Amino acid sequence: MAPRSTSRVLLATAAGGMMLFACRPSAFTEPSVVQRQLPEAVSRSAALRRLWLGAAAASPSLVGAAPSFGLSGVTAPWGTDPNGGEDTLHTGGVEWEDVKVGTGSTPKIGDLVAIQFTCTANIRERELTIDDTNGKARDYRFGVGQMLAGMDEGLLGMRTGGQRRLKIPGKLAFGSKAVPAGTGRPSIPAYTPVEVLVSLDFIPGSDEVYSFGKADEELIDRS
């Protein structure tokens, strides 16, 4: 009888061990961490461009409409002057950005244009105003050297009623000529880059007075 008792004890012990193993909680497994790439930061203008392009793709009728956001870019060399010769003034490199997109006419070389502008430069960490029309438009011939070459380039493609910010390199601003000291400011060294905020108000012969604002008014009325 002893051997049978011993066998029973061993079987009972083994069964109990198996039950304990079955009831024991499984080993803890650390949850996996899913790394997600953060979306790339985009500028407000870039986000608006994406929204408009998506809307244009969904509705073909929008393709011909002018976008409400401001465009930007860098001017290219003009290549030839009005007489067909090499244009050594308008050599490109002006950074421009539309603050407001106009709805009127676009100037052609030789056109008389009425513009308002503020021209500034940073000298020794100070922003200095070089010229300011103070809300009164001035008349210039477009593209023939009456304005800074960089302003000619920056106005190209604008429409009346629009406003642009221009960053003009020194060679397209005052070039090798220093600007004499003025009231409350020192002289401006040669080849100093300037920034110009310019509004294209009117092109005689191309725009009826205030006609460039009609499109905006019609949009407001329809809304």
Secondary structure, DSSP 4 states (H G I P E B T S, - for coil): -HHHHHHHHHHHHHHHHHHHHHHSPPPP-PPPPPP-PPPPP--HHHHHHHHHHHHHHH-GGGTTSPPSSPPEEE-----B-TTSSB-SS-----EEEEEE---S----TT-EEEEEEEEEEEETTEEEEEEE-TT--EEEETTTTSS-HHHHHHHTT--TT-EEEEEE-GGGTTTTPPBPPBTTB--B-TT--EEEEEEEEE-BTTB-TTGGGHHHHHHHHH-
